[in-house]
Amino acid sequence: KQWYQRRVAITAGDLTAKSKQLQNLTDAAQDVEELELSEDSFPFQLGEVFVEMTAEQTNNMITTYKAKIDKDMQALKDKSADIETNMKELKSELYGKFGSAINLEYD
């Protein structure tokens, strides 16, 4: 029961973090579009280093990172669904074996 709750909480936390990263990249893409006509290059952070890139290069990098985050988010959603399915199967099996003598519901 505790393992399940921890796994669900960790997965939900990871999903929230990825969602925030995706929103940050969307905001950055909007900023690049707004400033594209007035700026020749844009600083783009790669790890701990900032690299100057053109608007097109910056947009390409943002698109690449957004695609990776989308893929990671889908993997987390799939993992969460697998955990949920596994728990339902286990609960069904245990209730079948022990009936109402056990309580597997969590608060």
N, C-alpha and C positions, 0 to 999 in steps of 0.2 A: 504494500500500500504506500509506504513512504517512498520507495524507489520510484514508483509510478508518478507520484506527485512531484518529486524532484525532477524527473525527466521531462514532464509536461512543463514545469516552471522554467527549466533551462531552455527548452525548445521555444517557448513563448518569448523568453527574454532575448534569445538569439534572433527570432523573427522581428521583434520590435527594433532591435539594433539595426538589422538589415533594412527595415522600412525607413528608419531615420537616415541611413546612408543614401538610400534611393532618393529621398526627398531633398537631401543636400545636393546631390548631383543634378536633380531637376532644377533646383534653384540656381545652381552654377550655370547650367545650360541657358537659362533665361537671362542671366547676367551677361553672358558672352554675346547672346543675340542682341541685347540692348546696347552693348558697348562696341559691337563689331565695327561700326562705321568710324568710330572715333579713336580706336586703339589699333596699333599695328601688331602687338603681341600680348599674350596673357600669361601670367605665371600659373603653372600647373604643378601641383605637389605630387612627386613620385617618391614614396617612402618618406624620407626626412629631407629631401632636396626639392627645391623649386626649379622648374625648367621653363624657359620662355618658349611659347609656342604660338603659332598663328591661330586665328579664330577657327579655321577649318581643322587644324590638328587638334586643338582643344576640344572641339565638338566631337571629333572621332574618338578621342580618348574617353570623353564622358559617355558616349554611346557604348563603347566597349565595356567600361566599368558598370554601366547600368545593366547591360546584358548579363554580365557575370553575377551581379547582385540578384537579378530576377531569377537566374538559374539556382542560385543558393537558396533563395526564398522558397522556390518550388520544392527543392530537396528537403528543406525544413518542414514544409507543409506535409509532404509525403511521409517524412519520418514521424511527425505528430499523428498522422492518420494510422500509420502502422502500429504505433504504441497504443492508440485508442482501440484498434481492432484486436490486438493481442490481449489487452486487458479485458475486453468484453468476452473473448473466448475463454480466458482463464476464469473470470467470474462465473460464467455459465457452467463451466466444468466443476468448479468448486461448489456452487449452489446445488448442482445436480448430485454431488457426492454428499454434502453435509446439510443440505436444505436450509431451514431457517435457524439452525444452530449457530450460524456464523453471520457476521455483518461485514460486507466488503465495501460498503458505500463510504465515500470520503466527504468531508465537509468543505 
